[in-house]
């Protein structure tokens, strides 16, 4: 099964945890832009990230993905998220930036 649809489809709902929203406030403008672009891609291709094994809910898949380099700092940001196929949603749990 491929995660790249051959026909256009509606984007999934994307939700951010409180921790992820707080992390967004700490990002530089280029980093924020890189995260927003990644989240837009996740809404269309939720299995874009690397699977994280060991989840406790069989209906939810855990992933981590990295942004493209930020335009201002060149840093890449890690985004940890869960994909719930039955609910057509992506839940961003963590946004990790820094050295």
C-alpha positions as CSV (number, residue, x, y, z in Angstrom):
1,X,0.0,0.0,0.0
2,X,1.3,3.4,-0.9
3,X,0.8,6.6,1.0
4,X,0.9,8.7,-2.2
5,X,-2.6,9.0,-3.5
6,X,-3.1,8.8,-7.3
7,X,-6.1,11.0,-7.0
8,X,-6.5,14.3,-5.1
9,X,-7.9,13.8,-1.6
10,X,-9.0,16.0,1.2
11,X,-6.3,16.9,3.7
12,X,-6.5,15.2,7.1
13,X,-7.2,17.2,10.2
14,X,-4.0,18.1,12.0
15,X,-4.1,18.9,15.8
16,X,-1.2,20.2,18.0
17,X,-0.7,19.3,21.6
18,X,-0.2,22.1,24.1
19,X,3.5,21.2,24.2
20,X,3.7,21.5,20.4
21,X,2.0,24.8,20.4
22,X,4.3,26.1,23.1
23,X,7.3,24.9,21.1
24,X,6.1,26.8,18.0
25,X,6.3,30.0,20.0
26,X,10.0,29.5,20.6
27,X,11.0,29.0,16.9
28,X,12.6,31.5,14.7
29,X,10.6,32.6,11.6
30,X,12.5,30.3,9.2
31,X,12.1,27.4,11.6
32,X,8.4,28.1,12.0
33,X,7.9,28.2,8.2
34,X,9.7,24.8,7.8
35,X,7.5,23.3,10.5
36,X,4.3,24.7,8.9
37,X,5.3,23.3,5.5
38,X,6.0,19.9,7.0
39,X,2.6,19.9,8.8
40,X,0.9,20.7,5.5
41,X,2.6,17.7,3.9
42,X,1.6,15.5,6.8
43,X,-2.0,16.4,6.2
44,X,-1.8,14.9,2.8
45,X,0.8,12.2,3.4
46,X,0.5,11.1,7.1
47,X,3.0,8.2,6.7
48,X,5.7,10.5,5.5
49,X,7.7,10.2,8.8
50,X,9.8,7.3,10.2
51,X,7.6,4.8,12.1
52,X,8.2,4.7,15.9
53,X,7.7,1.2,17.2
54,X,6.2,0.3,20.5
55,X,2.9,2.2,20.4
56,X,0.2,1.1,22.9
57,X,-2.8,1.7,20.7
58,X,-3.2,-0.6,17.7
59,X,-5.4,1.9,15.8
60,X,-2.7,4.7,16.0
61,X,0.6,4.8,14.3
62,X,3.5,6.8,15.8
63,X,6.0,8.6,13.6
64,X,8.8,11.2,13.7
65,X,9.7,13.5,10.8
66,X,12.2,16.2,10.2
67,X,11.7,19.4,8.4
68,X,13.7,20.7,5.5
69,X,16.5,23.1,6.7
70,X,15.2,26.4,8.0
71,X,15.9,29.4,5.8
72,X,17.3,31.5,8.5
73,X,19.3,29.1,10.8
74,X,19.7,26.0,8.5
75,X,18.5,23.9,11.4
76,X,16.1,21.0,11.0
77,X,13.2,20.5,13.4
78,X,11.9,17.1,14.5
79,X,8.2,16.6,14.6
80,X,6.8,13.7,16.6
81,X,3.2,12.8,15.7
82,X,0.5,10.2,15.7
83,X,-1.7,9.2,12.8
84,X,-5.2,7.9,13.5
85,X,-6.5,6.6,10.2
86,X,-10.0,5.9,11.4
87,X,-10.4,9.4,12.6
88,X,-8.7,10.9,9.6
89,X,-6.4,12.9,11.8
90,X,-2.8,13.7,12.6
91,X,-1.9,14.7,16.2
92,X,1.5,16.5,16.6
93,X,2.7,15.6,20.1
94,X,6.1,17.2,20.2
95,X,8.2,19.7,18.2
96,X,11.9,19.3,19.0
97,X,14.3,22.1,18.1
98,X,17.7,23.0,19.4
99,X,21.3,21.7,19.6
